[in-house]
């Protein structure tokens, strides 16, 4: 594993090991995958106007987001079905996150349950929520996550309908029957084991998740939750402000990793405008295409308080379970540390917009 020197090399190694269905489910995007590619391209186009002659002999990456202490401003984004990558699934991912000074945001669609992951998650973890048409199921998921000790609920709002992911259609992909979505087991087989009878996973999304959600429902969720609620799936500043006005305590700038509306804007391109309008009222996080330590620095300079990485954790999980995820996080953290030093930043408070657009 040590011969894999960056996240791109880890990805190539992981893709070579995965069966085609799981590989394309994890790696693919919607339609022509334009947004999937744009997410990465947007970070690469940004230049860093580094500072010199700054004392960077000691560097401090620590931060705190809504009460969750992080050793560095990176969290693991919610992704489904970690057991397709490794038998230890989300347990390995959560252990690796805690061991590397960060936290996992656990997906509603995880193979291991909320309660099982909570036992190994260590310092802190959050829960990602899909809102089901059956509000009883939704209410139960929130209550279980809060009772198990999650620090926040990140509600995904950019999936009122499943997108057409052509790789999955071509492969006739559905999740392995032997790997249930354990968080949904109390609701029965129909909810916990998506199958081709549902029309695959996108058919499951269209059957089960609630497309009628409005801002009123966000206010309902905030009232139901005893921990902060963040809204995940924001690409517009006006929607970010509406989220805060309806009780959200933070926003996650995200286009679902290019897996929902193709030709949606790259997250790096909309982040600065959203962060400027939020104006420090609440934390702003961002995901989508972050693969280098310099990307983390750029995101913070654009106004993010922290970033999320999703697929890289899956690639690490594929090649080595917990050790593989630790390897991915270690690579990214080391790169971020180097980027801070070379940009003249002794702490994350020194990472400001003038690194990208000097006056």
C-alpha positions in Angstrom: 0.0 0.0 0.0 2.8 2.4 0.7 3.8 2.3 -2.9 0.5 4.2 -3.7 1.7 7.8 -3.4 -1.5 9.8 -4.0 -5.3 9.4 -4.1 -5.3 8.9 -7.8 -3.0 5.9 -7.6 -5.2 4.5 -4.8 -8.2 4.9 -7.0 -6.6 3.1 -9.9 -5.6 0.2 -7.6 -9.1 0.0 -6.2 -10.9 0.1 -9.5 -8.8 -2.8 -10.7 -10.0 -5.0 -7.8 -13.7 -4.2 -7.7 -16.2 -6.2 -9.7 -17.7 -4.1 -12.5 -21.1 -3.5 -10.9 -19.7 -2.1 -7.6 -16.9 -0.3 -9.5 -19.2 1.6 -11.7 -21.7 2.3 -8.9 -19.0 3.9 -6.8 -17.2 5.7 -9.6 -20.0 6.7 -11.9 -22.1 9.8 -12.3 -25.3 10.8 -14.0 -25.9 10.9 -17.7 -22.8 12.2 -19.6 -20.9 12.6 -16.3 -20.1 16.2 -17.1 -20.6 17.4 -13.5 -18.6 14.5 -12.2 -15.6 15.6 -14.3 -16.2 19.3 -13.7 -15.9 18.9 -10.0 -12.3 17.8 -10.3 -11.5 20.2 -13.2 -12.6 23.2 -11.2 -10.2 22.6 -8.3 -7.3 22.1 -10.8 -8.0 25.4 -12.5 -7.5 27.4 -9.2 -4.0 28.8 -8.6 -2.5 29.5 -5.2 -0.7 32.8 -4.8 1.5 31.7 -2.0 3.0 34.0 0.7 6.7 34.0 1.6 8.8 34.8 4.6 6.2 33.7 7.1 7.0 31.6 10.1 5.5 28.2 9.3 7.8 26.1 11.5 4.7 25.0 13.5 1.4 24.4 11.8 -2.0 24.0 13.4 -4.8 22.3 11.4 -7.3 21.9 14.2 -10.9 23.1 14.0 -14.3 22.6 15.4 -17.6 22.2 13.4 -20.8 22.5 15.4 -19.2 21.1 18.5 -17.3 18.3 16.7 -13.6 18.7 17.2 -11.4 17.8 14.3 -7.6 17.6 14.1 -7.8 18.8 10.5 -10.6 20.3 8.4 -11.6 17.1 6.5 -14.5 14.7 7.2 -15.6 11.5 5.4 -18.6 12.2 3.2 -21.6 9.8 3.4 -21.6 7.0 0.8 -23.7 3.9 0.6 -22.8 0.2 0.9 -19.2 0.1 2.2 -19.4 -3.7 2.4 -19.2 -3.9 -1.4 -15.6 -2.6 -0.9 -14.6 -4.6 2.2 -16.4 -6.9 4.6 -15.7 -4.6 7.5 -17.5 -1.8 5.7 -18.5 1.3 7.7 -16.9 -0.1 10.9 -13.5 0.1 9.2 -14.2 3.5 7.8 -15.4 4.9 11.2 -12.4 3.5 13.0 -10.0 4.9 10.4 -11.7 8.3 10.6 -11.4 8.4 14.4 -7.8 7.2 14.3 -6.9 10.0 11.8 -8.4 12.8 13.8 -11.6 13.2 11.8 -15.1 11.9 11.7 -17.4 9.9 9.4 -20.8 11.1 8.2 -22.7 7.8 8.2 -25.1 7.2 5.3 -28.7 6.2 5.8 -27.9 3.4 3.3 -25.0 1.9 5.3 -24.6 -1.9 5.6 -23.7 -1.7 9.3 -26.3 -0.1 11.5 -26.2 3.2 13.3 -25.7 1.5 16.6 -22.9 -0.8 15.4 -21.0 2.2 13.9 -21.5 4.3 17.0 -19.7 1.8 19.1 -16.4 2.2 17.1 -16.7 5.8 15.9 -14.7 7.3 18.7 -14.4 11.1 18.9 -17.5 12.0 16.9 -19.6 11.1 13.9 -22.6 12.6 12.1 -25.6 10.9 10.3 -26.7 11.6 6.8 -30.5 11.4 6.4 -32.7 10.6 3.4 -36.3 11.6 4.1 -38.7 8.7 3.4 -42.3 9.1 2.4 -43.1 7.2 5.5 -42.3 9.9 8.1 -42.4 7.3 10.8 -39.3 5.7 9.3 -37.6 9.1 9.0 -38.4 10.0 12.6 -37.1 6.7 13.8 -33.8 7.1 12.0 -33.3 10.5 13.5 -34.1 9.4 17.0 -31.8 6.3 16.7 -28.9 8.4 15.4 -29.3 11.0 18.2 -29.7 8.4 20.9 -26.5 6.7 19.6 -24.5 9.9 19.9 -24.3 11.5 16.5 -23.1 15.1 16.6 -25.3 16.4 13.7 -27.8 15.3 11.1 -26.9 16.1 7.4 -30.2 15.9 5.4 -29.7 15.3 1.7 -32.1 17.5 -0.4 -30.9 17.0 -4.0 -32.5 13.7 -4.7 -36.3 14.2 -5.1 -35.9 11.7 -7.9 -33.3 9.2 -8.8 -31.0 10.3 -11.7 -30.3 8.1 -14.7 -26.8 6.6 -14.1 -26.1 4.9 -17.4 -23.3 2.8 -16.1 -25.7 1.2 -13.6 -28.4 0.7 -16.3 -25.9 -0.9 -18.6 -24.7 -3.3 -15.9 -28.2 -4.1 -14.7 -26.8 -3.2 -11.3 -28.5 -3.7 -8.0 -27.1 -4.1 -4.5 -26.0 -7.6 -3.4 -29.0 -9.3 -1.7 -26.8 -10.6 1.1 -25.9 -7.0 2.1 -28.9 -5.3 3.6 -29.2 -1.6 4.5 -29.2 -2.4 8.2 -30.6 1.0 9.3 -33.8 0.0 7.4 -34.2 -3.5 8.7 -36.8 -2.5 11.2 -39.0 -1.3 8.3 -38.8 -4.7 6.6 -37.3 -6.3 3.5 -39.0 -4.0 1.1 -37.1 -1.0 2.6 -33.8 -2.7 3.5 -33.0 -4.8 0.4 -33.3 -2.9 -2.9 -33.7 -5.3 -5.8 -34.3 -5.4 -9.5 -38.0 -5.7 -8.6 -37.7 -2.0 -7.5 -36.1 -1.2 -10.8 -32.7 -1.2 -9.2 -31.5 1.4 -6.8 -32.9 4.4 -8.7 -36.3 2.7 -8.7 -35.9 2.3 -4.9 -35.2 6.0 -4.6 -38.2 6.9 -6.6 -40.5 4.5 -4.7 -39.3 5.2 -1.1 -37.9 8.8 -0.8 -40.2 11.8 -0.5 -40.2 14.1 -3.6 -42.7 16.5 -2.0 -40.2 17.9 0.5 -40.4 21.7 1.0 -38.8 24.2 3.4 -41.6 23.5 5.8 -40.4 19.9 6.1 -36.9 21.2 6.9 -38.4 23.1 9.8 -40.2 19.9 10.9 -36.9 18.0 10.8 -35.1 20.7 12.8 -37.8 20.5 15.4 -37.6 16.7 15.5 -33.8 16.6 16.0 -32.0 17.3 19.3 -28.7 17.9 17.4 -27.8 20.4 14.7 -29.2 19.9 11.2 -27.2 20.7 8.1 -28.6 20.8 4.6 -26.6 18.8 2.1 -27.0 19.4 -1.7 -26.8 23.2 -1.9 -25.4 24.9 -5.1 -27.2 28.3 -4.7 -26.7 31.1 -2.2 -30.4 31.8 -1.9 -31.1 28.2 -1.0 -28.3 28.4 1.6 -29.9 31.4 3.2 -33.4 29.8 3.1 -31.9 26.7 4.9 -30.6 28.9 7.7 -33.8 30.8 7.9 -35.7 27.5 8.4 -33.5 26.4 11.3 -30.5 24.6 9.7 -27.3 25.2 11.5 -25.0 24.7 8.5 -24.9 23.9 4.8 -23.0 21.5 2.6 -22.2 22.7 -0.9 -22.6 19.5 -2.9 -24.0 18.3 -6.2 -24.1 14.7 -5.0 -20.7 13.9 -6.5 -22.1 14.5 -10.0 -24.6 11.6 -9.5 -27.9 13.6 -9.7 -28.4 16.5 -12.1 -25.8 16.4 -14.8 -24.5 19.8 -15.9 -25.0 21.1 -12.3 -22.2 23.5 -11.5 -18.9 22.3 -10.0 -18.9 22.9 -6.3 -15.7 24.9 -6.3 -17.3 27.4 -8.7 -20.3 28.1 -6.5 -18.6 27.8 -3.1 -17.3 31.4 -2.8 -20.6 33.0 -3.6 -22.5 30.8 -1.1 -19.9 31.4 1.6 -20.0 35.1 1.1 -23.8 35.3 1.4 -23.8 33.0 4.5 -21.3 35.5 5.9 -20.2 33.5 8.9 -23.8 32.8 10.2 -23.2 29.1 10.1 -20.5 26.6 8.9 -20.2 26.0 5.2 -18.8 22.6 4.1 -18.1 21.4 0.6 -17.5 18.1 -1.3 -17.0 17.1 -4.8 -13.7 16.2 -6.6 -11.3 17.0 -3.7 -8.3 14.8 -4.2 -5.2 16.8 -3.1 -4.1 18.7 0.0 -4.0 21.8 -2.2 -7.7 21.3 -2.9 -8.4 21.4 0.9 -6.5 24.7 1.2 -8.3 26.2 -1.8 -11.7 25.2 -0.4 -10.9 27.0 2.9 -9.6 30.0 1.0 -12.9 30.1 -0.9 -14.8 30.2 2.3 -15.4 26.6 3.4 -15.0 25.7 7.1 -14.2 22.1 6.2 -14.4 19.7 3.3 -15.8 16.2 2.8 -14.2 13.4 0.8 -16.3 10.4 -0.3 -15.0 8.2 -3.0 -11.3 8.3 -1.8 -12.4 6.6 1.4 -14.1 3.8 -0.6 -10.9 3.3 -2.7 -8.9 3.0 0.5 -11.4 0.6 2.0 -11.2 -1.5 -1.2 -7.4 -1.9 -1.1 -6.9 -2.4 2.6 -10.0 -2.0 4.9 -9.3 0.2 7.8 -5.6 0.5 7.0 -6.5 1.5 3.4 -8.7 4.3 4.6 -6.0 5.4 7.1 -3.6 5.5 4.2 -5.9 7.7 2.1 -6.4 10.1 5.0 -2.8 10.1 5.8 -1.8 11.0 2.3 -4.3 13.8 2.1 -3.4 15.2 5.5 0.3 15.2 4.7 -0.3 17.0 1.4 -2.5 19.6 3.2 0.3 20.2 5.8 2.8 20.8 3.0 0.4 23.1 1.2 -0.1 25.2 4.3 3.7 25.5 4.8 4.4 26.4 1.2 1.5 28.9 1.1 2.7 30.7 4.2 0.0 29.5 6.6 0.8 28.6 10.2 -2.8 27.8 11.0 -6.1 27.4 9.2 -7.0 30.9 10.3 -4.3 32.1 7.9 -6.0 30.5 4.9 -7.8 33.4 3.4 -9.2 34.5 0.0 -6.2 36.6 -0.9 -4.3 33.3 -1.5 -6.4 32.9 -4.6 -7.0 36.5 -5.6 -4.3 38.8 -4.0 -5.2 42.5 -3.9 
